[in-house]
Amino acid sequence: MRKGESVVAGTVDMAGEDGDKQYEIKVLRSEYLIASDGGRSTVRHRLKIPFPGRTRDYNLILFDGHVETDLPPTNISFINGDNHHSVRLFPIRDNRVRIMLDDGLLTQQQFDSRESKTVDKKYFEKLLQETMGALKLKILSYNWLTYYRANERRAAEFTHKRRIFLAGDAAHCHSPAGGMNTGLQDSYNLAWKIAMVLNGTAPQTILDSYSEERIPIADDIIRFSAMTLDSGLYQGWFSSNMKRLKLAMMPFVSRYLPKGNSRTLSSTSMLGLRYYENSVNKSHKSQHYLPTAPASIGQRAPDDILVPFTTPTLETSVSKPESLATLEGDPIDKPRTTRLYELLAFPGVFNIIVFAANRLVTERDFEAGLVKDIDHYQQAWLSKWPGLGGVLDANSTPQFMVHVISSVTPSSFKSGNYETTTREMANRTAGFGKIYKDCEGGRLHGRYGFAGVSTKEGDGGGVVVLRPDTHIAFRVSNVNSAAWADVDEYFQSVLTASWK
């Protein structure tokens, strides 16, 4: 509750097994509450938010622990066993994995009962080995082992009065077959928005975008989870309506199906998710991009290799750049590399990426105008919306960071223009207009939908605004004063000096 309020939102009902335990209960005052209290969420129940969906009749065993296996350590592995059972193996780190083992369908009695079965380690390891067949998988240690009843449910709303937010299983439930990071992505989406409101950088209305963005994602994941679970691991050859027939036919067709399959982690890690236009993600008023175009609005920002520009004229004598943009151990005659995502590794920050194409070489006055626009708008934004770092505070992270990416190498400036066109930008502090080289012939330019070579004087490249969660919020073609004014207009429409 907020200061001045005299009524607590509700009391906590203890679960039956906790009724005889003693707890210390405290009343906390806060502006916001994020309820990540699981599928039986007390907060959701207290708010009387419906949680429609279904409970599946699959009998699943979940394991978390360390194993020794010859399966790829970076892939999610799907295994079809000759015993008509299936295994899904999700790597976590090192040799720790999460395993979902199919133990057949629940009987009607088991389905109607809410009592969980007791997991027998001996039975689990025997069934696992029979399902794995000749593939190697040895259990080294257990973190936990349990039977799992798969639910597919989604709360009717994720936000209550812009103050209480449901996240994780409290907001949506599905089997692990649908993905492992949905709840983490809820928090990733919400945390920076609440932080900006609390810091006076954004209005409360920005919190509405949490439900706008996460509810469609939850629906997609639940549908994908159901499809994956229903298809077993048999490539979707049978629909969920033929599940019983599938089990009956499996002895006859399993010999013709693949015994194993691997999927990369990206397919279920939520890293490929996409948001669409809303109060935060906005298209340019006159420049429109197809939703499937490279790096369109709402997509996660593509990553690639970059090389920081430095002041020497020869690439063979590149000096050591800032620690933010270096990899230790490179030879002195080799340009030190970084990645775009290393430049974005600061929480709560809007990153403005300037794709300059080859214009630093082809246009003599281009750098002077670019530096002027960067300094003018970055200082204006930091003054109006200081956010996390204060006004140009060198000891803190600024709310707005600007990075310039060129498609040409330092050696292209040997004509004599290098000293006047890139010295200042090369020596700038990272996040304040420092310049980087786009490797592989301007590949990153292409991934963002920009040409690496300008074909017209005064035209080419573009500016892309990345949200604090690295999704693309706004983009504009060209790098000129008009483009910077459009970026400024975007921020004016999304942020405010203070809502208090």
Buried (B, 14 or more C-beta within 10 A) or exposed (E): BEEEEEEEBEEEEEEEEEEEEEEEEEEEEEEBBBBBBEBEBBBBBBBEBEBEBEBBBBBBBBBBBBBEBEBEEEBBBBBBBBBBBBBBBBBEEEBBBBBBBBBEBBEEEBBEEEEEBEBEEEEBBEBBBEBBEEBEBEBEEEEEBEBBBBBBBBBEBBBBEBBBBBBBBBBBBBBBBBBBBBBEBBBBBBBBBBBBBEBBBBBBBBBBBBBBBBBBBBEBBBEBBBBBBBBBBBEEEBEEEEBEEBBEEBEEEBEEBEBBBEEEBEEBBBEEBBBEEEBBBBBBEEEEBEEEEBBBBBBBBBBBBBBBBBBEBEBEEBEEBEEBBBEEEEEEEEBBBBBBEBBBEBEBBBBBBBBBBBBBBBBEEBBEBBBEBBBEBBBEBBEBBBBBBBBEEEEEBBBBBBBBBBBBBBEBBEEEBBEEBBBBBBEBEBBBBBBBBBBEEBBBBBBBBBBBBBEEEEBBBBBBBBBBBBBBBBBBBBBBBEBBEBBBBBBEEBBBEEEE
